[in-house]
Amino acid sequence: MDVGTATLLLVGTLAVLSIVGVPIGLSLAAAGTSYIFITTTSLPVSAGIMFGALDKTPVLAIPFFIVAAEILSRGGAIKRLVQSIDAQIGHLPGGLGVVAVVSTIIFSAMCGSSIATAAAIGVVVLPELIERGYPQRFSLGLIAMSGGLGILIPPSIPLIIYGLVSNESIGKLFEAGIIPGLIFGALLCLYVIIRTWNWPETLRPKASTKERFQALVSATDVLILPVIILGSIYGGIFTPTEASAVAVVYALVITAPEYRRQGFRKFVEVVARGCVTSAAILLVLAGAAVFGYAMTDSGIPQTLVNWLADHKLSVVLFLIFVNVLLIFLGMFLEVISALLITLPIFLPLIKLLGIDPIHFAIIMIINMEIAAVTPPIGLNLFTLSAIGKVTVSEVFRGTAPFLVLAFIMLGLITFVPSLSLMLVK
């Protein structure tokens, strides 16, 4: 089968199945399988590829981190975390807005998902922001945008998937996300402080030293978890997969009193929710493996490499093209789906151009943060819409000013590689 026909078959099948509402994981698998069946008439090949994609130890980190995040968010740990940070800095200009961002950064270091981060922080902080006089639209946009830090600051599930597909070190990918995550968090905090400087109605009395100390002590067990996860990985004590399992055990320990109060059934519901979310992601990962195999076997990536070599496209123009393409795809595809569909095509191209794959991973993640708050598919918008009981368009209007910061961050990361690579060993 020639490259043009293969491209039409793969893209056409995927588009048709997605339009009629078939889950993206199944659509990817079906598109890839259609090519494999036509060229080899051997359906078991697809099953073997799907099994091989999931039969890797690092894959276990995905469900473990998701379940840990669910346990923490439903077990009262996030509420204690937010209250502790609020007691320390909530009296400052823009205090609770900054609290939301800082809480997001800390929760991101134990979660790995932008949706889970936006939901966990949003449920706790959004009502407080509105009660203290922050405009609803501003509050919705802040949490929706800062939730994107959940896939940039390690342990990031998309970075784990990037490592699995590209065979890059997951530990190095985690290292690359730290500085960009902190910079973006700082940009959000700075914007909140400037924007709310003349909003006296949002200020609250400064907590006493005793209250601040008590709040800090009450959340110490939660604050220790990111240290355990990241410290054990970078210290060489645990692999990312082992650290994810430790995160689940630790989350169970610190939330046990709350689940004892809520009852065992509630705990089972929380774990089941995490398992369902994990299963959906793993299905996409397995389906994308079949789709990626079909693309590679058909010669689509190599054809693009040859075209790129013939036309001598510069690195700058290529990166601009990548950003535009990912932003466009992010409007219509869920974050992980966009990553898995495009990565097999991009990898040989960045190798040809000499672009560091670790740096390229962070570029893709920033684009995914933007995609998470871009209609019509932006899942963070839907998450905050449900929490705030408002329309998705209302959330997006609140997010628009923060998107400007996201595009500034995208430009910095794209053209200043050292920001991503300074901590990579």
N, C-alpha and C positions, 0 to 999 in steps of 0.2 A: 504494500500500500504506500503510495507517495505521500509526502509530507502535507501537501495541501488537503488531500482527502482525509488523512488522519486528523488534521486540525479541525476540519469541518465536522467530522464524526464526533470527536471528543467534546468540543465546545458546544456543538449543536445539541448533543444528547444531554449534557450537563444543564444547558440553558432551559431546554424543554421540561426536563424533570423538575428543575427548581421552580419554574413558573407554575407548574400544576400542583406544587406544594409537597413534593417528595422531600423528606429530610435530607440535608446537604450531604451527610455521610453516605447515605444510600445512593444519592445522585452521583457522587464521585465514584463510588464502587461500580455502579451500573455503567457509567460512561467508560471507565477503564476496562471493564469486563467485555463490553461490546466490541472494543478494539481487539482484545486478546482472543475472543471467540472467533472473530472474522479472520484473524491472521494465523491462529494456531489450532482453532476448534477444540481447545482444551480448557474447559471451565475450572478444573481443579487448580490451575495456575493462580487464579484470583484468590482462592481460599488460602493457598500457601503464602501469597504475598501479604494478605491481611493478617494471618497468624504471625508471620515473621515480623511485621511492623509492631505488634504488641508484645512479642516474646522477647522483651528486653528489660533488664532490671530497672533502668532509669524511668521507664514508663510508670512504675509503681508510685513514683513521687507525685504524679498527677492526682490520683484519687486520695492519697494520704493528705496532701496539702489542702485539698478541697474539703475533706471531711473535718480536718482540724479547724479550718475557718468556720465551718458551720457550727461546730461544737462551741467555739469561742463566742461567736456572734449571738447564738441563742441561749448561751449559758450565763449571761450577765457580765462576762469579762470585758466586753467593749464598753459597756456603760461605766464600769469602774475606771477604765482607761481614760475615757473622755472627761469624767468628773475630776480625775486627778490632774490632768493637764489644764483643765479649766480653772482649778484652784490656784495654779501657779501663774498663769498669764491671762486669765479671763478678764481682768480689770483693765488691761491695756487697750488703747485704741484698736478697734477691729479684733478685739480679744477672742471672742467666740469663733469668728471666722478663721483666725489663725489656729485656734484650737482644733477646728475641723480639719485643716490641712495637716497639722502635726499628728493628729490622731490617725489620719489616713496614711501618713508615712510609716508610722509605727505598725499599724495593722497590716500594711502592705508587706512588711518584713516577716509576716507569719502567714500570709494568705496566698498570693500569687494570682489573684483574679480581680479584674477591675469591677465586674458586676457585683461580686461578693463584697468588695471593699465599699463600693458606693451604697450598697444596701445596708451593710452593717453600720456604717457611720451615719448614713442618712436617717435610719430609724431612730437613732439616739439624738443626733444633733439638729436635724431639721426643725422639729417642734420647738426646741430651745432657741434657735436662731430667730424664728418668727416671733416667739414670745418676748424676746428681748428687743424687738423693734427693727430687726433687719428685714428689708423688703423680701417678699417671698420669691420673686423672680431671681434676685441676686443670690439668695440662699440655695435655690434649686441648682442654678448654674455652677456655683462654687463646688457643691458636693459632686455633681455629675462630672465636672472636669477633674477635680482632685482624685476622684475614684480611679481615673486612668493610671495613677501612680501604682496601682495594684499590679500592673503587668510590666512595669519598668523596674521598680525596686525589687531586688531578689527576696524570696524565691518566686520567680515569675514563671507561670505555666507556659505562656508562649515561648519564653526563652528555653525552657526544657524541651519543648517540641522542636524549636529551631535546632537545638543541639542534637536531637535524635535524628532529624532529617539530614543535617549537614555534617554529622560526625564531629562537630566541634565540642570542646570541653564545656560541659554545663557549668562547672565551677568558674571558668574564665568568663563565660557569658554573664554569670551572676555578678562577678567583679566589675564588668563593664557597665552594668546598669546602675551602680551605686551613685557615682558622681552626677550623671545626668538626672537621676531621680531627685537627688538633693537640690540640684540647681533649679529644676522645674518647681519643686516644692517651695524653694526660697522665692522664686518669681511670683508664685501664687500668693504667698504670705505678704510680699511687698505690695502687690496690687491691692490686696484686701486692706492693708493698713492705710495706703494712700486714699483709696476710695471711701473708707469709712471714717477718715480723720475728723470730719465735721458732723459726725452723727452722734451727738452726746446722748441721745436716747438709748444707744446700744451699750453704754458703759455700765459696769456693775461695781459695787464696792469691792475693795481689795480684801481678800480673805486674810484672816489672822495667821500668824506664824503657826499656831497650833493646828488650825484647820488645814493649812497647806501641808503640814507634816503628816497629819492623819490621812489626807487624801493620797499622798504619795505612798504611804505604807500600804494603804488598801489596794493599790494597783501594782505593788512591787512584783507580785508573781506574774502579772501580765507583761510588765516591762522586761522581765528577765527572758521571756520566750524568744524574742528576736536575737538576743545575745547568744542564746543556746543554739538556735538554728544557724545563724551566720558564723558565729564564732567556731562552732564545731566543724563547719564546712571548710572555712579558710584556715583553720588550725590543723586540718588534716586528720581530725578525730573521726568524723563521719563523712561518708559520701552524701550527695544531695538526697538520694533515696533513703538512706539510713536516717538522715536528719528529719525527713518528712515523717517517718514512722515515730521518731522520738517526739515530734511536734504533736502528733495525735495523742500519745500517751500523756504528755505533759498537759495538754488541753483538757483531757479527761480528769486529771488529778485536780487542777485548779477550779474546774467548774462542777466537780462532784456534789458539793453542798447544794448548789442551785438546782441541779437535775434531781437530786434526792427530794427537794421540795416540790418540783414540778411533776415528778412521777416518771417511772421507767418508760411508759408509753411515749412521752414527749421526747425522751432521749432517742428511742427507736425511730421516731419520725424525723428527727434531725439527721441521724446517720443515714437513713434511707434517702433523704433529700440530697445529701452529699453524694451518695452512690449513684443516684439517677443523673445528677449533673456530670459526674465522672464518666458514666457510661456513654452519655451523649458526646463528650469530647473524644473518648477513645474510638467511638464509631467513626467520627470524622477523621481521626488519625489513620485508622485502618483503611477507610475508603480512599483517602488521599494517597495512600501508598500504592494502591492499584492504579489510580489515575496518574500518579507520577511515573510509575513503571511504564504505562502505555505511552506517555509523552516521550520518555527517554528512548524507548524501543523504536518509536516512530521517527526519531531524529529531529524532533521539533527544537529542542534546546541547541543542538549542534548546528542546525540551520541558522538560528539566530546568532550564534557565535561567529559563524562564517560571514554573515551579513555585517555584523559589527566590525569584524576585522577588515572587510573590504571597504567599508565606509569610514573607517578610522574615527569613530565617534569618541569624543573626549570624555574623561571621567566626569567632569562637571555637568556636561549635557546629559550623560547617562543617569547621573544621580537626580537631576531635575526631572527627567522622564520617569524614573522610578517613583519619585514622590508624587507626581501628578497622577500616575497610574494607580498607585496604592490608595490615594485619597478618593479617586473615582470609584475603584472597586469597593472601598470601605463603605460607600454609600449604599451598596446593594448586597454585600456579603458580610456575614458574621466574621469577627476578627480572626479567629483561628482558621476558618475556611479560607479567607483571603491569603493568610500566611502559607498554608499548605498547598494551595493551587499555584501560587506564584514562585515559591522558593525553588522548586526543581528547575524552573526556567532561569531564575536569576543566578544560581550558584555557578554554572559554567561561565556566565558573562562577567561576573565580578572577578573570577579567577583570571580571565583573559585580560581584564583591565588593571589587575593588581590591587584591587580594593580589599582591605582587610575584612574577612568574613565576620569577625567579632564586631567591628565598627558597623558593618552593614546590618547586623542583627539589631543594633540599637536604633538605627535609622528606621527599620521596619516597625519596631515597637512604638516609636513616637508617632508614626503614621497610624498605627492601630489605636493609640490613645485618641487621636483626632477622629478616627472612624467610629469610636465608641460613643461620641457625642454628635454625630452627623446623621441627619435624617436621610432616608426613611428607616434605616435598619438600626441606627445607633442604640445599642441595648442599654447603655447607661441612662439615656433619655427615657426609655420605657420604665426602667427601674425607679427613677425619681418621680416619674409621672404617677406610678402606682402608690408610692410612699406619700407623695404630697397631694394625691387625689386631684390632679390638674391634668390638662391636656399635654401631649408630647410637644406641641408647638410652643406652649408656654414655657416648658423647660428649656427648649432650644433657644428661645429669645433670651433667657437668663444666661445661657451658656455662651452666647455669641461673643461678649467681651473677653471671656477667658480663652476662646479659640484664637484670638490674636496672639496671646502669650504662647499658646501651643505652636503656632506657626513660627514665631520667633525662636522657640526652642528647637523646632525642626531644622531651621536654617543653621543654628549654631552647631547642632550635632552632625548635620550633613557635611558641613565644610570645615569643621574644626575636629578632626578625628581624635586628637589628644584628649578631649573631654571624655570620650568613651574608653580610651586605652590606657589612661594614666595609672590605673590600679591593676591592670592585667599583667600578671607575672609572666 
